[in-house]
Amino acid sequence: MKRFILSLVLLTALLSAQKDKTPMEFIEGKLSISVVGNPTLSGSYPAAPSERIDQFLTRVMYNAGAGKTTICLRNIKVKRASGEMINIDIQKFRINGDINQNPYLRNDDIIVMPVADFEAIYYEIEGAVNNSGRYHFIDGDNLQDAIYYALGTNKAFEGFDSTTIYRVSYDRSKVEKIRVATTSNTRLQNRDRIVVGDEQPFMDEFKILVIGEVNRPGYVPFGRKQQTLKEAIELAGGLTPTASLNNIRLLKSKNLPSSVIRAYYGVDAPREKIDMQEDKNVVDIQKFMSELSMLDFLNLYRLSGLNERDTSYLRLEAQLNFYNNSQLIDLTVKNDTLRNFYENYRIQMGDIIVISSIPIGINMVGQVPYPGWIPYTKGMDVQYYIRQAGGLNEYANVDDIMIIKGNTKQWHAVEGYNGQLEPGDYIYIPKEVQRSFWSYLGDTAMVLGIVGNLATLAILFINVMK
């Protein structure tokens, strides 16, 4: 009798634990679940009796190879076999753990999934939120919903209580700019772009690159009111003892190809806000800049009467001007205008500050056995540095040796140059043009042809005058 009573108690407890399940569920040990509405997941699937909707959908999505850009986990409806209809928000469950948004499955449940189209039905949210990005838009969404699904506002942005909503008209002919309080319940529309906190760029963008002879080279932050050029250098630890005060350069990173910044300065270029690999509609900035520099050249060349050689030179100048787009600062010169620029110029996004080191020698370039830097010795002339570089080789053009000033890059012929060589200067020894016998023969034939033509003309002239 005791054994019968104990068995009855165990059976009652087991049936109580399975009260949400039909007798078929208990006997067969598995459920049959249908998914409809979303063609990516539509079908019938088995499920365990103890499985909740989130676990089930995660497994089904994984097996179907569906990503987050094709599935909307909001506005899900579950239709029970009894006819009961339940509204489910799995995305909300994943944020706050509300178990009511993630119930157990029952046999013959039908899960109605909304159609997700993140290319046509969405809103974008960024700025002072913890998880910026693109979200599926559902009719009735408001600003607080968007902030909630973006995991709330970031504590780092406290004090920025305004939000801007950029709304494109249906025919895309205009963009409306709506300023609202961040705490408002402003209704959203499809394809709204929301910037929470302020319409200005946010902290992850407030940085500039300071490289070269500073104590802490790299990216340094700067505030919304922006720092001056001098303050930016101080944020990078200040100048080192070997910093060159007459060669501080300010340039724009967006004008330089990423490969140039990486090769010359050893850092990656500032990344665009939108990854071009993720959005095929974003303009290729580097390609655009290259085409723009070519446009500058064509505008300069259009009305010119230049020959082929001068055209090549002009093309070089146009590209250098476009890519350099820089300001050279020499703090050793007593120039109030330049000093004021250094102390008062406000750094802008994309600026790069390059602090060169004090040059220690003369750079030998061209036809010498040992080109490169030769230690500087004050008062020594060009011939001294040529000897230090191993002398001229047999192909050197001794008549066209040039001095290139390191700071200004101006060229001076050695003959007649009255200035002093300075650290950082270049000495360029060009190569003598090597000519073959046939080359000389061709020149001789050309000269003889010209002389012959002149003689013929002279004879004709004499005959006419008789």
C-alpha positions as MATLAB code, in Angstrom:
seq = 'MKRFILSLVLLTALLSAQKDKTPMEFIEGKLSISVVGNPTLSGSYPAAPSERIDQFLTRVMYNAGAGKTTICLRNIKVKRASGEMINIDIQKFRINGDINQNPYLRNDDIIVMPVADFEAIYYEIEGAVNNSGRYHFIDGDNLQDAIYYALGTNKAFEGFDSTTIYRVSYDRSKVEKIRVATTSNTRLQNRDRIVVGDEQPFMDEFKILVIGEVNRPGYVPFGRKQQTLKEAIELAGGLTPTASLNNIRLLKSKNLPSSVIRAYYGVDAPREKIDMQEDKNVVDIQKFMSELSMLDFLNLYRLSGLNERDTSYLRLEAQLNFYNNSQLIDLTVKNDTLRNFYENYRIQMGDIIVISSIPIGINMVGQVPYPGWIPYTKGMDVQYYIRQAGGLNEYANVDDIMIIKGNTKQWHAVEGYNGQLEPGDYIYIPKEVQRSFWSYLGDTAMVLGIVGNLATLAILFINVMK';
ca = [
       0.000    0.000    0.000;
       2.832    2.411    0.861;
       4.505    1.645   -2.457;
       1.261    2.458   -4.327;
       0.832    5.777   -2.485;
       4.486    6.771   -3.194;
       4.082    5.971   -6.892;
       0.874    8.013   -7.013;
       2.639   11.021   -5.422;
       5.542   10.830   -7.902;
       3.147   10.568  -10.830;
       1.140   13.564   -9.604;
       4.325   15.670   -9.211;
       5.514   14.715  -12.670;
       2.168   15.588  -14.250;
       2.179   18.919  -12.406;
       5.644   19.757  -13.825;
       4.358   19.001  -17.308;
       1.033   20.864  -17.012;
       1.816   23.041  -20.060;
       2.232   19.977  -22.266;
      -0.316   17.755  -23.945;
      -0.391   13.997  -23.283;
       1.151   13.495  -26.750;
       4.124   15.651  -25.739;
       4.735   13.667  -22.590;
       4.480   10.322  -24.323;
       6.535   11.042  -27.436;
       9.148   13.250  -25.735;
       9.371   15.801  -28.541;
       7.434   18.707  -29.977;
       6.485   19.683  -33.499;
       6.928   23.431  -34.120;
       6.117   25.392  -37.277;
       7.753   28.671  -38.296;
       5.928   30.881  -40.812;
       6.127   34.444  -42.105;
       9.861   34.681  -42.743;
      10.900   32.707  -45.851;
      14.418   32.227  -44.497;
      13.158   30.143  -41.565;
       9.745   28.857  -42.708;
       9.240   25.148  -42.090;
       8.460   22.520  -39.440;
      11.037   21.599  -36.808;
      11.325   19.230  -33.851;
      11.926   20.690  -30.400;
      12.610   19.383  -26.922;
       9.768   19.637  -24.375;
      11.922   21.847  -22.115;
      12.997   24.215  -24.882;
      12.175   27.911  -24.789;
      11.537   30.030  -27.893;
      14.904   31.861  -27.836;
      16.870   28.617  -27.647;
      14.752   27.092  -30.413;
      15.067   30.087  -32.765;
      18.819   30.369  -32.157;
      19.250   26.725  -33.181;
      16.995   27.053  -36.227;
      18.718   30.276  -37.369;
      22.135   28.664  -37.023;
      21.129   25.583  -39.029;
      19.551   27.794  -41.695;
      22.647   29.998  -41.921;
      20.566   33.091  -41.198;
      22.303   36.206  -39.856;
      21.072   39.109  -37.779;
      20.544   41.207  -40.914;
      17.814   38.849  -42.189;
      15.940   38.080  -38.942;
      13.891   40.393  -36.750;
      13.467   39.104  -33.185;
      10.807   41.685  -32.309;
       7.070   41.544  -32.936;
       7.037   37.727  -32.965;
       3.639   36.040  -32.557;
       3.126   32.538  -31.162;
      -0.164   30.826  -31.962;
      -0.977   27.945  -29.605;
      -2.938   24.859  -30.614;
      -5.684   26.117  -28.301;
      -6.080   29.254  -30.404;
      -4.295   31.503  -27.882;
      -2.081   34.188  -29.482;
       1.026   35.473  -27.624;
       3.167   38.475  -28.587;
       6.883   37.856  -28.058;
       9.915   40.163  -28.127;
      13.074   38.062  -27.975;
      15.277   41.108  -28.445;
      13.799   42.626  -25.281;
      14.348   39.345  -23.425;
      18.010   39.410  -24.434;
      18.326   42.912  -22.977;
      16.446   42.641  -19.682;
      15.937   38.900  -19.165;
      12.137   39.186  -18.962;
      11.148   35.507  -18.998;
       7.610   36.407  -20.105;
       9.142   37.309  -23.472;
      10.671   33.833  -23.750;
       8.085   31.154  -22.797;
       8.370   27.389  -23.138;
       7.284   25.847  -26.421;
       4.193   23.656  -26.701;
       3.396   21.005  -29.230;
       1.968   22.323  -32.519;
       2.988   25.908  -31.735;
       3.093   28.136  -34.795;
       5.714   30.906  -34.596;
       4.931   33.835  -36.877;
       8.179   35.656  -37.651;
       8.118   39.161  -39.194;
       9.825   39.733  -42.519;
      13.128   41.540  -41.935;
      14.426   43.861  -44.628;
      17.303   45.901  -43.252;
      17.802   47.567  -46.625;
      14.294   49.024  -46.754;
      12.725   48.836  -43.272;
      15.047   50.201  -40.609;
      16.252   53.098  -38.529;
      19.837   53.956  -37.639;
      20.957   55.180  -34.248;
      24.371   56.449  -33.186;
      26.067   58.829  -30.793;
      25.623   58.582  -27.035;
      24.273   55.026  -26.997;
      25.958   51.778  -26.024;
      25.234   49.822  -29.189;
      24.882   52.031  -32.242;
      23.831   50.531  -35.551;
      20.905   49.705  -37.829;
      17.716   48.249  -36.310;
      14.505   46.858  -37.752;
      11.772   49.491  -37.748;
       8.308   48.557  -36.495;
       5.382   50.905  -36.902;
       4.820   52.707  -33.603;
       8.484   52.838  -32.557;
       9.525   56.015  -30.769;
      12.814   57.546  -29.691;
      12.792   55.790  -26.317;
      12.291   52.414  -28.028;
      15.286   53.085  -30.255;
      17.457   54.093  -27.284;
      16.280   51.028  -25.339;
      17.185   48.565  -28.103;
      20.535   50.357  -28.515;
      21.186   49.374  -24.858;
      20.561   52.830  -23.443;
      22.635   55.981  -23.299;
      26.309   55.899  -22.450;
      27.251   57.458  -19.101;
      30.269   59.068  -20.750;
      27.928   61.448  -22.588;
      25.956   62.792  -19.645;
      24.998   66.412  -20.146;
      24.193   66.101  -23.844;
      20.403   66.189  -23.598;
      19.514   66.894  -27.211;
      19.009   64.470  -30.072;
      18.850   65.078  -33.810;
      16.686   62.995  -36.137;
      17.500   63.199  -39.859;
      14.397   62.279  -41.858;
      14.458   61.816  -45.642;
      11.250   62.600  -47.529;
       9.451   59.805  -49.362;
      10.698   60.989  -52.755;
      14.182   61.641  -51.284;
      14.063   65.233  -52.474;
      14.905   66.728  -49.064;
      16.183   65.890  -45.596;
      14.380   67.212  -42.529;
      16.499   67.908  -39.453;
      14.514   67.484  -36.226;
      15.984   68.520  -32.861;
      14.266   66.940  -29.844;
      14.987   66.226  -26.197;
      16.722   62.898  -25.665;
      14.042   61.980  -23.104;
      11.145   62.615  -25.517;
       8.831   59.988  -26.987;
       9.072   61.341  -30.517;
       7.536   58.915  -33.012;
       9.980   57.509  -35.547;
       9.531   56.864  -39.228;
      11.116   54.331  -41.518;
      14.749   55.131  -42.421;
      15.189   57.767  -39.740;
      18.793   58.428  -38.745;
      19.092   59.270  -35.053;
      22.093   60.996  -33.487;
      21.672   60.811  -29.711;
      23.312   63.362  -27.435;
      24.433   65.954  -29.943;
      24.776   66.363  -33.698;
      28.544   66.857  -33.470;
      31.021   63.949  -33.822;
      31.498   61.872  -30.679;
      34.440   61.106  -28.460;
      35.810   58.192  -30.462;
      36.296   60.649  -33.349;
      37.934   63.377  -31.295;
      41.528   62.460  -31.858;
      44.372   63.614  -34.047;
      47.719   62.148  -34.993;
      50.964   63.590  -33.656;
      54.075   61.732  -34.789;
      57.801   62.182  -34.912;
      59.909   63.845  -32.258;
      57.405   64.033  -29.389;
      57.549   62.102  -26.139;
      54.272   60.230  -26.679;
      53.735   59.905  -30.451;
      50.412   58.581  -31.714;
      46.759   59.537  -31.519;
      45.867   62.131  -28.898;
      42.325   63.182  -27.896;
      41.031   66.690  -28.165;
      37.848   68.319  -26.912;
      34.804   69.721  -28.643;
      36.237   73.213  -28.364;
      39.380   71.888  -30.054;
      42.969   72.404  -29.036;
      45.506   74.613  -30.719;
      48.484   73.231  -32.592;
      50.701   74.044  -29.631;
      48.337   72.345  -27.155;
      48.157   69.224  -29.343;
      51.938   68.865  -29.219;
      51.837   69.306  -25.445;
      49.187   66.549  -25.203;
      51.650   64.289  -27.044;
      54.216   64.871  -24.290;
      55.938   67.884  -25.808;
      58.951   68.061  -28.102;
      61.957   65.812  -27.561;
      65.486   67.269  -27.319;
      66.137   66.109  -30.899;
      63.035   67.778  -32.380;
      63.662   70.142  -35.277;
      62.091   73.519  -34.531;
      62.332   74.609  -38.157;
      60.551   71.605  -39.668;
      57.137   71.149  -38.032;
      54.575   70.145  -40.626;
      50.784   70.184  -40.433;
      48.938   68.186  -43.091;
      45.567   66.630  -43.815;
      45.290   62.843  -43.547;
      42.291   62.589  -45.908;
      44.434   63.811  -48.802;
      47.003   61.058  -48.298;
      46.579   57.447  -49.414;
      46.462   55.042  -46.449;
      49.562   53.251  -47.722;
      51.565   56.500  -47.591;
      50.599   57.184  -43.976;
      51.439   53.611  -42.984;
      54.771   53.538  -44.853;
      56.079   56.948  -43.831;
      54.594   57.346  -40.375;
      54.173   53.762  -39.158;
      50.495   54.044  -38.210;
      47.183   53.199  -39.791;
      45.231   56.050  -41.323;
      42.176   57.278  -39.424;
      39.330   54.935  -40.316;
      36.265   56.240  -42.056;
      33.146   56.315  -39.912;
      31.446   53.816  -42.229;
      33.438   50.779  -43.266;
      33.441   50.714  -47.049;
      33.624   46.920  -46.965;
      30.218   46.901  -45.222;
      28.434   49.430  -47.424;
      28.917   49.219  -51.181;
      27.185   52.567  -51.640;
      29.839   54.526  -49.708;
      32.187   56.577  -51.886;
      35.770   55.287  -52.060;
      37.495   58.269  -50.439;
      40.988   57.510  -51.760;
      39.755   56.998  -55.310;
      37.738   60.188  -55.094;
      40.771   62.148  -53.837;
      42.917   60.789  -56.678;
      40.338   61.817  -59.256;
      40.012   65.237  -57.623;
      43.759   65.837  -57.896;
      43.564   64.946  -61.584;
      40.691   67.403  -61.971;
      42.867   70.134  -60.451;
      45.572   69.348  -62.997;
      43.135   69.408  -65.935;
      41.737   72.772  -64.853;
      45.257   74.196  -64.736;
      46.218   72.656  -68.080;
      43.073   73.476  -70.088;
      44.071   76.961  -71.308;
      47.822   76.514  -71.284;
      50.207   76.426  -74.198;
      52.701   74.073  -72.560;
      54.870   71.586  -74.379;
      55.075   67.919  -73.413;
      57.972   68.375  -70.966;
      56.344   71.307  -69.181;
      53.037   69.409  -69.009;
      54.699   66.532  -67.110;
      56.200   69.030  -64.678;
      52.851   70.748  -64.135;
      51.171   67.383  -63.450;
      53.801   66.661  -60.785;
      53.301   70.068  -59.192;
      49.492   69.715  -59.147;
      49.636   66.305  -57.464;
      52.222   67.423  -54.904;
      50.211   70.521  -54.043;
      47.069   68.454  -53.592;
      48.608   65.673  -51.502;
      50.863   67.903  -49.435;
      48.235   70.516  -48.620;
      50.399   71.251  -45.617;
      51.738   74.108  -43.575;
      55.469   74.165  -42.775;
      56.258   75.895  -39.492;
      59.723   77.224  -38.637;
      59.850   78.336  -35.005;
      63.444   79.514  -35.357;
      62.314   82.420  -37.558;
      61.227   85.550  -35.701;
      57.922   85.882  -37.492;
      54.912   86.981  -35.452;
      52.431   85.664  -38.009;
      53.952   82.170  -37.960;
      54.227   82.196  -34.160;
      50.570   83.180  -33.837;
      49.607   80.384  -36.228;
      51.480   77.875  -34.052;
      49.874   79.102  -30.829;
      46.331   79.796  -32.060;
      45.533   77.467  -35.002;
      42.658   75.158  -34.033;
      43.263   71.528  -34.894;
      40.624   69.926  -37.109;
      39.611   66.324  -37.703;
      42.015   64.659  -40.128;
      45.013   66.823  -39.205;
      48.396   65.158  -38.807;
      51.239   66.905  -37.019;
      54.701   65.705  -38.011;
      57.684   66.766  -35.914;
      60.923   66.066  -37.776;
      64.182   65.308  -35.998;
      67.186   67.584  -36.144;
      69.218   66.441  -39.177;
      72.722   65.295  -38.332;
      74.387   65.171  -41.716;
      74.454   65.837  -45.446;
      72.611   63.401  -47.698;
      74.671   62.331  -50.715;
      72.531   61.322  -53.698;
      73.611   60.084  -57.091;
      76.916   59.032  -58.633;
      79.082   58.303  -55.574;
      80.148   54.876  -54.267;
      78.652   55.423  -50.795;
      75.437   57.459  -51.049;
      73.514   58.335  -47.917;
      74.027   60.477  -44.846;
      77.501   61.851  -44.198;
      78.099   63.337  -40.700;
      77.955   67.110  -40.819;
      81.163   69.091  -40.266;
      80.691   72.820  -40.014;
      82.465   74.898  -42.667;
      83.220   72.029  -45.046;
      82.396   72.399  -48.751;
      80.847   70.121  -51.350;
      84.150   68.526  -52.333;
      84.728   67.396  -48.741;
      81.445   65.464  -48.622;
      82.068   63.980  -52.066;
      85.387   62.637  -50.788;
      83.675   61.228  -47.669;
      81.200   59.408  -49.928;
      84.043   57.729  -51.854;
      84.505   60.328  -54.601;
      82.814   60.607  -57.960;
      82.381   57.544  -60.099;
      83.238   57.441  -63.784;
      79.693   58.308  -64.932;
      79.277   61.410  -62.737;
      78.397   64.672  -64.452;
      80.779   67.069  -62.690;
      79.339   70.145  -64.424;
      75.807   69.800  -63.035;
      76.288   68.989  -59.340;
      73.436   70.518  -57.304;
      72.787   71.437  -53.677;
      69.233   70.859  -52.445;
      68.335   72.669  -49.246;
      66.814   70.270  -46.766;
      64.155   72.592  -45.405;
      62.917   74.481  -48.476;
      63.859   71.827  -51.104;
      65.282   74.587  -53.332;
      67.954   73.581  -55.855;
      71.204   75.505  -56.301;
      74.024   74.895  -58.752;
      77.304   74.335  -56.900;
      79.075   76.740  -59.194;
      78.347   80.230  -57.951;
      76.600   79.100  -54.720;
      77.610   81.440  -51.886;
      75.566   79.917  -49.058;
      76.684   77.507  -46.363;
      75.890   73.817  -46.298;
      73.596   72.956  -43.361;
      72.537   69.689  -41.702;
      69.729   68.135  -43.734;
      70.961   69.478  -47.088;
      71.357   67.177  -50.098;
      74.201   67.032  -52.591;
      73.022   65.591  -55.899;
      75.537   64.268  -58.426;
      73.710   63.533  -61.693;
      74.734   60.911  -64.202;
      76.457   61.899  -67.431;
      74.310   60.983  -70.405;
      75.978   58.022  -72.129;
      75.874   58.233  -75.912;
      76.763   55.634  -78.547;
      78.651   56.112  -81.823;
      75.365   55.984  -83.733;
      73.991   58.705  -81.526;
      76.865   61.019  -82.470;
      76.582   59.967  -86.107;
      72.892   60.835  -86.093;
      73.604   64.301  -84.651;
      76.340   64.859  -87.254;
      74.005   63.848  -90.069;
      71.356   66.236  -88.760;
      73.831   69.130  -88.612;
      75.117   68.356  -92.105;
      71.541   68.255  -93.378;
      70.823   71.674  -91.903;
      74.052   73.088  -93.403;
      73.152   71.599  -96.779;
      69.698   73.148  -96.668;
      71.154   76.542  -95.779;
      73.673   76.279  -98.643;
      70.882   75.437 -101.098;
      68.870   78.421  -99.943;
      71.914   80.679 -100.307;
      72.529   79.524 -103.868;
      68.871   80.065 -104.788;
      68.949   83.531 -103.266;
      72.112   84.472 -105.237;
      70.579   83.210 -108.505;
      67.395   85.204 -107.912;
      69.330   88.410 -107.235;
      71.303   88.224 -110.500;
];
